[in-house]
Amino acid sequence: MNEDDRRLVERIRPLMQRRRGYSEKKMFGGVCFMINGNMCVGPWKGSLIVRLDRQHHEQTQSEPFVLPMDITGRVMKGWATVEPEAMEDDADLTRFCEEAIGFVSGLPPKR
């Protein structure tokens, strides 16, 4: 995990720790924050990956500095990559995390 990702983890962790069902899992060479066993948010090469409702995929992608998530060579609908410019302010980071938490909290728990 690079230094940018470490700093982002330290910004995300306080937002996630207070959530019911919160856990962390090492994935993709970094940390993935989970809710009830479902992937929610995590750092990726200095950016933030967020899990969102697939039905709002196009709307989410239209925001400045928000791109499709493509870490495997294929766009993953229901996920977005939030570039650092979109979350310089803690309020913006919180907004993206809250949106992901809201969606993931409604998914069936995984064991």
C-alpha positions as CSV (number, residue, x, y, z in Angstrom):
1,M,0.0,0.0,0.0
2,N,1.4,3.4,-1.0
3,E,1.6,6.4,1.3
4,D,-1.4,8.1,-0.3
5,D,-3.5,5.0,0.4
6,R,-2.3,4.9,4.0
7,R,-3.4,8.5,4.5
8,L,-6.7,7.8,2.9
9,V,-7.3,4.7,5.2
10,E,-6.6,6.9,8.2
11,R,-9.3,9.4,6.9
12,I,-11.8,6.7,6.1
13,R,-11.4,4.5,9.3
14,P,-13.1,7.0,11.7
15,L,-16.1,7.3,9.4
16,M,-16.5,3.5,9.2
17,Q,-15.6,2.3,12.7
18,R,-18.8,3.7,14.3
19,R,-21.0,1.7,11.9
20,R,-22.9,-1.4,12.9
21,G,-21.4,-4.4,11.0
22,Y,-18.1,-2.6,10.2
23,S,-15.0,-4.7,9.4
24,E,-11.8,-4.3,7.4
25,K,-10.3,-6.8,5.1
26,K,-7.0,-6.8,3.2
27,M,-7.7,-6.9,-0.5
28,F,-6.2,-5.6,-3.7
29,G,-2.9,-4.8,-2.0
30,G,-4.7,-2.5,0.5
31,V,-7.7,-2.4,2.8
32,C,-11.3,-2.7,2.0
33,F,-13.9,-1.4,4.4
34,M,-16.9,-3.7,4.8
35,I,-20.4,-3.4,6.2
36,N,-22.0,-6.7,7.2
37,G,-19.4,-8.6,5.1
38,N,-20.1,-6.6,1.9
39,M,-17.4,-4.5,0.3
40,C,-18.2,-0.8,0.7
41,V,-15.2,1.6,0.2
42,G,-11.4,1.5,0.0
43,P,-8.3,3.2,-1.3
44,W,-6.9,2.4,-4.7
45,K,-3.7,4.1,-5.9
46,G,-4.5,7.3,-4.1
47,S,-8.2,7.3,-5.2
48,L,-11.2,6.1,-3.4
49,I,-13.3,3.2,-4.7
50,V,-17.0,3.3,-3.6
51,R,-19.8,0.8,-4.0
52,L,-23.0,2.4,-5.2
53,D,-26.4,1.5,-6.5
54,R,-26.0,0.2,-10.1
55,Q,-29.2,2.0,-11.1
56,H,-27.4,5.3,-10.4
57,H,-24.2,4.3,-12.2
58,E,-24.5,6.9,-15.0
59,Q,-25.5,9.7,-12.6
60,T,-22.5,9.0,-10.3
61,Q,-20.1,9.0,-13.2
62,S,-21.2,12.5,-14.2
63,E,-19.7,14.1,-11.1
64,P,-16.4,15.9,-11.5
65,F,-13.4,13.7,-10.8
66,V,-15.6,10.5,-10.5
67,L,-14.7,7.8,-13.0
68,P,-15.9,4.3,-13.7
69,M,-14.1,1.7,-11.6
70,D,-11.8,-0.3,-13.9
71,I,-9.1,-2.2,-12.1
72,T,-9.5,-5.4,-14.0
73,G,-9.7,-4.1,-17.6
74,R,-13.5,-4.1,-17.4
75,V,-15.8,-1.4,-16.0
76,M,-17.6,-2.6,-12.8
77,K,-21.1,-1.1,-12.7
78,G,-22.2,-0.2,-9.3
79,W,-18.7,1.0,-8.4
80,A,-16.9,4.3,-9.0
81,T,-13.4,5.6,-8.6
82,V,-13.3,9.0,-6.8
83,E,-10.1,10.9,-7.7
84,P,-8.2,12.8,-4.9
85,E,-9.4,16.1,-6.3
86,A,-13.0,15.2,-5.4
87,M,-12.2,14.5,-1.7
88,E,-9.6,17.0,-0.7
89,D,-12.2,18.3,1.8
90,D,-13.3,15.9,4.6
91,A,-16.9,16.8,4.0
92,D,-16.6,15.5,0.4
93,L,-14.9,12.3,1.5
94,T,-17.7,11.8,4.1
95,R,-20.4,12.3,1.5
96,F,-19.0,9.6,-0.8
97,C,-18.5,7.2,2.1
98,E,-22.0,7.9,3.4
99,E,-23.5,7.2,0.0
100,A,-21.7,3.9,-0.2
101,I,-22.6,3.0,3.4
102,G,-26.3,3.8,2.8
103,F,-26.3,1.5,-0.2
104,V,-24.3,-1.4,1.2
105,S,-26.2,-1.3,4.5
106,G,-29.3,-2.3,2.6
107,L,-27.7,-5.4,1.1
108,P,-28.2,-8.9,2.7
109,P,-25.4,-9.6,5.2
110,K,-22.6,-12.0,4.1
111,R,-21.1,-14.5,6.5
